Amino acid sequence: MTVHFQREVEKLKDKLLHLCGMVEESLSRAATAFATGDTEMAAAVIADDERIDLLEIDIEEECLKILALHQPVAVDLRFIVVALKMNNDLERVGDLAANIAERAISCRDEKCGDVPEEIPEMVRLTQAMLTHGIDALIRMDGDLARRVCDEDDRVDALNRRVYEIVRAEIVGEGRLPPGRLNVLAVARHLERIADHATNIAEDVIYMVGGKIARHQAAKESRPH
């Protein structure tokens, strides 16, 4: 591996970690804005999404340039492939955080009512999954990445529970209570963020061991 290639890879790593930090911060602020009704914070999250989008484009261009100029192989190639995939997942988390912020602003005009306790728990779990997925990347820790993947089912179950709560309200009142679409949307956005955190963790598993973890359960259950 040439010195120039090493420099290019280190620059790419720095940019990817910077994007990780931006996205973590965006999710944290969006969740806080929804929980507290802080519309100024929500507006700032929405405005910052453009910076995330621009960095995502920059990272993609860096990856493609490295692939074209250096034609990496083995572990180095896996890193570039994973960087491209993580870059996309992180950008989508940024978009979803902005969507949550938009729902926080909507709740200013449409009272969302009591937020089910499942929502704060979903926030806690998704933030932890994202943080641990990034930590797994930094530490190249496949075991930590697998634990992130294991948490996804819990978030899915909480999302289904929120849906059932709102559905029961509709049945009880004979209509959709005002603002409850915002609650459903936030739960759905959090569930999708957990999916992207799982993708990141699965990419770490691939980078560490060279084994594709995605859909592994389905493959193992397939008849031979």
Buried (B, 14 or more C-beta within 10 A) or exposed (E): EEEEBEEBBEEBBEBBEEBBEBBBBBBBBBBBBBEEBBBEBBBBBBEBBEEBBEBBEBBBEBBEEBBEEBEBEEEBBBBBBBBBBBBBBBBBBBBBBBBBBBBBBBBEEEEBBEBBEBBBBBBEBBBBBBBBBBBBBEEEBBEBBBBBBEBBEBBBEBBEBBBEBBEEBEEEEEEEBEBBBBBBBBBBBBBBBBBBBBBBBBBBBBBBEEEEBBEEEEEEEEEE
